[in-house]
């Protein structure tokens, strides 16, 4: 697994996603991180 930093122009902070061994996004983690970001609970 690998953590990948993602820069989004609309955000003032970087986001991070978790990738599996084939470098595919792990969807449940992505959805949880998106939930945290959208609700303002964690700037990731």
Buried (B, 14 or more C-beta within 10 A) or exposed (E): EEEEEEEEEEEEEEBEBBBEEEEEEBEEBBEEBEEEBEEEEEEB
